[in-house]
Amino acid sequence: GGRLIGHRCSPMGSAKFRRLVEAFKATGDEAKLREAVQVCAEQCERGADILEVNLDADPGDTAPVAGTGAMGRFVRLASADPRIAGLPLMLCSCRWEAIREGLRAAPGKCIVSGICPLLDEEEFLRIAGECRRFGAALVVLAAGEGDRAEARDERVRACQRSYRLLRAKLDFPPEDIIFDCQVLPVGPQEYADRAADFVKVVEEVRRTCPHASILGGLANVSLLFRGMPALRDAMHSVLLQHAVPKGLNLALVEAGAVPCYDELDADLRALCEEVVLNSSADGEHLQRLLALGTFRTGRSFCLPVSRRGLEGGGPVSTESRETQQGVFAKRGKSTPAEQLAYWRGLGTKAPRGSAPVRADEGAGAVDWCRLEGPATKQAVAERVAAKAQVRPRDVANFFNSELRSRLCVVACDMSERIVQEKLSENDCRGALLKDHGAKVSGNESVLCLTQPQVVGKIHKESFAAGADVCLTCTRDASSLDQAKYGTEAHVYAINKAAAQLAKQAAADATAQSRDKPRLVAGRLGPAGWTVSCLPGEQTDAATGSTTWEALVGAYSEQVRGLVEGGVDLLALSACSGALNAKAAIVAVEEYFERSGRERMPLIISVQLDERGRTLSGQAIDAFMLSVMHAKPLAVGVVGAFAADKMREFCQAASRSCACWCFAVSVGASAREALAACAEAGAANL
């Protein structure tokens, strides 16, 4: 069915919004942005499914100073509002820097609008690739070339070419490709077919670009009728009624102002049908609808008692006006909720004729859960026993085989076991940090350098207890966390040593029983930090607030040390929310691109509260949607829950993700956690 994109959160959509944004840019007063957020909230309350966000002062505003920081601040404020937080944001700007600000501030899945296919192919793919890295959907304008840019066939060809490029070169998810098929204003003579052509473009793009979405900005079609809002709303309703069944599923429009097709007055609906479809016996339908526009009082037009006599459009008597007002008053008006239900329920009937375009070899990330290959237990065991890094595809094939028949167990947190060692401050310092000027106790990751025998012993105990995988002792081994102890210069060495210690323990355990290979997952932190500082602001260790750049940099150092230390897969463990996870995903992808190494599987877990929400307030399904672009091997939930809660949250996670699902139990008994996971159909890691 049709989904509505609220367009009031842009200078073109709302004069109030424009004034508030300009006031913020002039004064830096964040209170103005908070007021602008209320415009977004009103769109949500009126039934918008998605919100367009555009802070450009004017179309084509590319000045680097205008709006600097505004998009990031606005998105952060909007995402913190519970009325808005559940909706995707469609970010629009003439400056890519502004869109990037928004992507780095939004915890949920975003849409980027809109890239032009007439760009140089390399630049087109570069921008699209960055959108994919953030997990954002992409709006592509259906812009043809030359004098026939607006022609129906040119717009279709532009969409088809863009679809092939995105799929073949980037493996861009087809469900994240959105084509703006450009609704053009209807008018006399050569402009009369514009609305009907739009419907035909929608139908052909839907047929030839499988699984892509199609968008249309409805306000354009009725520009000829400015000042007649109710008449324009009726035209939008009629256009949707014909376009949605042909494949239109996203409409940029004022939420709550698109009446249900069935509630339109019969005469008005018939006139709008003739104009939208450019079909009438005498070809004078546009003149009749314009004449209807003269039957109005104030900003509300008067509905016709009959269609006869409208052609002249002459003066209207007081008696006629009163009659028309009476008809208008009797007309029922649907609520925003009723409108939303109506348009969502209007299904697409257009057939899908083309097969999806396959990605070129090496394009995009590997979908680890869908690799098809033989069970490689023996080959995996041999490499583990030799302390060699297991090939990524062998890791994925091993787990895909094992998880179909049993639960796998991962030894996650070493903190409690380390406490039992009762290490003193001098023990934690070791010879390496004997003269270090700051306290070291409490820094468990540095023990990989100062007390490697303790860390290795704990790994061996975990494997002996039945663990299939051990996480490295790197919970706080990022530069952000190590800065608290003054040991940030040792980050790479800590992570590399942690990987080597775990690999040695895995090799020893596997050598004793080769029927059960033991693998090592490099644990990534800083899972508890949040991106709540803007560029240029200082990281605040007391509140755990940092910038996007600092968080990505911290993850990058860890990834390099862990991978070069020999881990078999990477694990983002107990992160606070999707924005944190997105930063880790960007760091992982950038490392493998720079190094030229083969990407390795990634597993992600998120910490939940008692409501089943992330610490940043996201629902489980929203978090899953926000990280699926990384194609993780598994995604799971972490928390100190009773068995019934664990079961509920595991079920919610498994419904929302397209990969293996798991749970990490904190405080509950292992038996209860395993039972809850088994009932939910999840793998317990």
C-alpha positions, 0 to 999 in steps of 0.5 A: 500500500501507500506510505505518506512522507510528511513534507512540512519539515523543510523550508519549501513545505512550511514557512514556520519551519523555514523561519525557525531554521533561519533563526537558528542559523543566524543566532545559534539558539538551539531553542529555535531548532527545538521549536522546529522539531515540533513541526516534525512531531505534528506531522507524526501525529497527523499520520506521516510514515516517514519525515522529510528533513531539509534545512537548506535555505533555498533549492541549490543552497550549496554554501559551505557555511549555511547550516553547518552543524544544523542537520546533525543537531536537528536530527539528534533532537528529533531522534530524542523525541519519542513521538518522532524516534520510531519514524525513518528520516529522509535527509535532503540537502544540496550539500553532501556534508549536511547529509553526512551530519544527519547520517552520523546523528540518526540512530535509526535507518535513514533515507538519503534524497536524492541523487541524480543519475546524470552524475559521472558514474564514478561519483554516482557510485561513490555517493551511493556507496557511502549511503550503503555504508550507513545502511541508508536507503537512497532516492534516485531522481528519474532524470532523463537526458537532453531535451527529452529529459521529462519524456516518459521513456527517458525517465524509465530508462534513467531508473533502469540504468541506475538500478543496474548500476546500484545492483551490479556494482555495489550490491545495493539492496533493491529494497533500499532503492527508491525512484522519484519518478517526478510528478510534474504539474498538469497544464493545458495542451502539451502539459495535459498528459503529465499526471497520466504519464507519471502513472505509466512511468510508475507501472513500468519502473515497478515491472522492470526494477524488482523490489525497488520503491517508487516515490512521487511528490504529489504537490507538484501535480496541482501547482496550477491550483495554488490557493485552492487547498481542498481542490488540490487535496482532491487531486492528490487523492485521485492521483494516489488512487490510480498510482498506488495500484500500479506500484507507487508506495511512497508519496511526499505530501502533507500528512493528514491532508489526503482525503480518502478517495471514496469520501470525495464528492462524486462531481469533484472526483469525476472532474479530477479523474478527467484531469489526472488521466487527461480523458474526457469526451470534449477535452475541456476537462481542465477548463471545467476544473479551473471553473470549479475553482471560482466556486470558493469562499476564503480558502475553501472552495465550494463543491458543485451541486451539479456539473452543468454551468461550470464551463463559464466560470462567471460571477457566482450569486450569493444564493449559489454560494450559500448552497455550495457552502451547505453541501461542503458542510455536509461532507464528511471528513476522514481523520488522519488515522482513517486516511493512513489506514485507507492508503496503506490498505490500497494494494499494488496490483502491478506484476513484477516482470523482470528478475532482480539484477545480480551483483558483480563478483566481489561487489558488496558485503558477503551475506555470511548466513546464506553461504552455501558450502560443505561442512568444514569442521575438519578443515577448521579444526586443522587450522585452529590447532595450527594457530592459523586464522580460519578462512572467513568462508570456512568460519561461516560455513562451519557455523551455518552447519552447526547452528542448524542442529545444535546450540553453540556457546560463546564465553563472553565476559571475563570480568568476574573471573579476573576479580577472583584472581585478586590482582594487586595494583603492582600485579596489574602494572607488571614490568611493562607499566612498573613506572606508569604515572596513573592507576592501572587496576580495573583495566582488565584489557591491559592484563593481556600485556602485563599478566598474559598467563592469567588471561590465557588460563581463563580462556583455557578454562572457558574452552574446557567448560564447553565453549565453542567460541571465546571473546578476546579480553578487549572489553575496554581495549579502545583508545577512548577507554584506555585514555582513562588509564593513560595507556592509549598508546598501547591499544594496538599491542593490547588487542593483538596480544589478546587475539594471540592469547585466545588463539593459543588457548583455542589451539590447545583445546582443539588439539585435544579434541579435533571433533570440536573446533574452538574459535576466537572472536575479537571483541570490539569496544567501546560499547558503552560510549554514545555519539552525542558530541558534535564535531569539534566538541571534546569527548566527555569520559564522565558521561561517555559522550564522544564524536562520531569521528572519535568513536570510528577511530577507536573501533578502527584501532581495535579492528587492526590489532585483533585481525592482525593478531589472528582472530577468526571473526569480530564481535561487537559486544553489548553495544548501547544502540544502533548509532554505536553499532553503525560506527563499528560497522563503518570502522570494520568496512574501512579497515578491510578496504584499506588493508585488502584483506578478505572480510571476516564475519561479524556478530553484533549484540545489543544491551536491552533494558527491562522494556526490551529497548536499547539503552538509547531507547530503540525497539528491538526491530528498529535496531535490527533494521539499522544494522542489517546492511552489515550482513552480520553472521548473527545479531543478539540481545544482552540483559539480566532477564528472567527466562520469560523475558529472555524468551520474549526478546529473543522471539522479537529479535528473531522475527526482525533479523535476517541472520542467526539470532542469539542471547547473552544471559547476564545474571540468569542461570545458563540452563534458563537462558538456553531453554529460553533461546531454544524455545525462541528458535535462537542460537545461544552465543 
